[in-house]
Amino acid sequence: QVQLVESGGGLVQAGGSLRLSCVASRTTSSTLFMGWFRQTPWKEREFVAAIVWRGASTYYGDSVQGRFTISRDIAKNTMYLQMNSLKPEDTAVYYCAQKRRLGGSLYTVGAYDDWGQGTQVTVSS
């Protein structure tokens, strides 16, 4: 069982920045992608960004493209999400996830195998 622990959430004013971190208890040769999702009480969990764990390719949701940057440090088993130009609509619980199985779209919740407990991000207007 892989454990994922997010940190870095908090309260920030609109236009500000936050950096989220996600530490994995372990990654293996079967770790394909790691990603970030977010959820509010009135919406389903939404794809934010993903990164090929042992490659360089990154993927973003339309609503965060150009404002958020995903990165990872393989040696530290850690993934990051740099969030700039934050908007009130970015307010959500942010979850990190690890995808180990082949198949399934990296943009969908069901394709990921392991999830963190989430970290709250609140953007005030």
C-alpha positions in Angstrom: 0.0 0.0 0.0 1.4 3.4 -1.0 0.8 6.3 1.3 0.6 9.8 -0.1 0.7 12.9 2.1 -0.1 16.3 0.8 0.9 19.6 2.4 1.1 23.3 1.6 -2.5 24.2 1.5 -3.8 27.3 3.3 -5.6 30.7 2.9 -4.4 33.1 0.3 -5.8 36.2 -1.4 -6.8 36.2 -5.0 -3.8 36.8 -7.2 -1.5 35.1 -4.7 0.5 31.9 -4.9 0.8 28.6 -3.1 2.9 25.5 -3.6 1.5 22.1 -2.7 3.7 19.1 -2.0 2.9 15.4 -2.1 5.3 12.9 -0.6 4.9 9.2 -1.5 5.9 6.5 0.9 7.3 4.7 -2.1 7.3 4.7 -5.9 8.2 1.7 -8.0 9.0 0.9 -11.6 5.2 0.6 -12.0 4.5 4.2 -11.1 3.3 5.7 -14.4 1.8 9.0 -13.5 1.2 11.2 -10.5 -1.5 13.7 -10.5 -3.4 16.4 -8.7 -7.2 16.6 -8.4 -9.5 18.9 -6.5 -12.9 18.7 -5.1 -15.5 21.1 -3.6 -18.8 20.0 -1.8 -20.8 20.9 -4.9 -18.7 19.4 -7.6 -17.2 16.0 -8.4 -13.4 15.5 -8.1 -11.8 17.4 -10.9 -8.5 16.8 -12.7 -6.0 19.5 -12.2 -2.6 18.3 -13.5 -0.5 15.1 -14.0 3.1 14.3 -14.7 4.8 11.3 -16.2 6.8 10.0 -13.2 9.9 8.9 -15.0 9.5 11.3 -18.0 9.0 15.0 -18.7 5.5 15.2 -20.0 2.9 17.2 -18.1 -0.8 17.6 -18.5 -3.2 20.3 -17.2 -6.9 20.9 -16.9 -8.2 23.8 -18.9 -9.0 25.9 -15.9 -5.4 25.9 -14.6 -3.4 25.9 -17.8 -0.9 28.7 -17.7 -1.3 29.3 -14.0 -0.3 26.1 -12.3 2.9 24.1 -12.8 3.4 20.5 -11.8 6.8 19.0 -11.1 8.5 16.2 -9.2 11.7 15.2 -7.5 12.2 11.5 -8.0 14.9 11.2 -5.5 12.6 12.6 -2.8 9.5 10.7 -4.0 7.8 14.1 -4.0 5.5 15.9 -6.4 4.7 19.6 -6.4 2.0 21.9 -7.6 3.0 25.5 -8.0 -0.2 27.6 -8.1 0.0 31.2 -9.3 -2.6 33.8 -10.0 -5.0 32.0 -7.8 -8.7 32.8 -8.1 -11.6 32.2 -5.7 -12.8 29.4 -7.9 -9.6 27.5 -7.2 -10.9 27.0 -3.6 -11.1 23.3 -3.0 -9.5 20.3 -1.3 -6.6 19.2 -3.4 -5.7 15.6 -3.6 -2.6 13.9 -5.0 -2.8 10.5 -6.6 -0.6 7.8 -8.1 -1.4 5.8 -11.2 0.3 2.4 -11.5 -2.0 0.5 -13.7 -2.0 0.6 -17.5 -5.2 1.6 -19.1 -7.7 4.3 -18.2 -7.4 8.0 -18.9 -5.0 10.0 -16.7 -7.7 12.7 -16.6 -10.1 10.4 -14.7 -10.4 9.6 -11.0 -10.9 5.9 -11.6 -7.5 5.5 -13.4 -5.5 6.2 -10.2 -4.6 3.6 -7.6 -3.5 5.6 -4.5 -4.8 8.8 -3.0 -3.7 11.2 -0.3 -6.0 12.6 2.4 -6.2 16.1 0.8 -5.2 19.6 1.7 -7.5 22.6 1.8 -6.8 25.6 -0.4 -8.9 28.7 0.2 -8.6 31.7 -2.1 -10.3 34.9 -0.8 -11.6 37.6 -3.1 
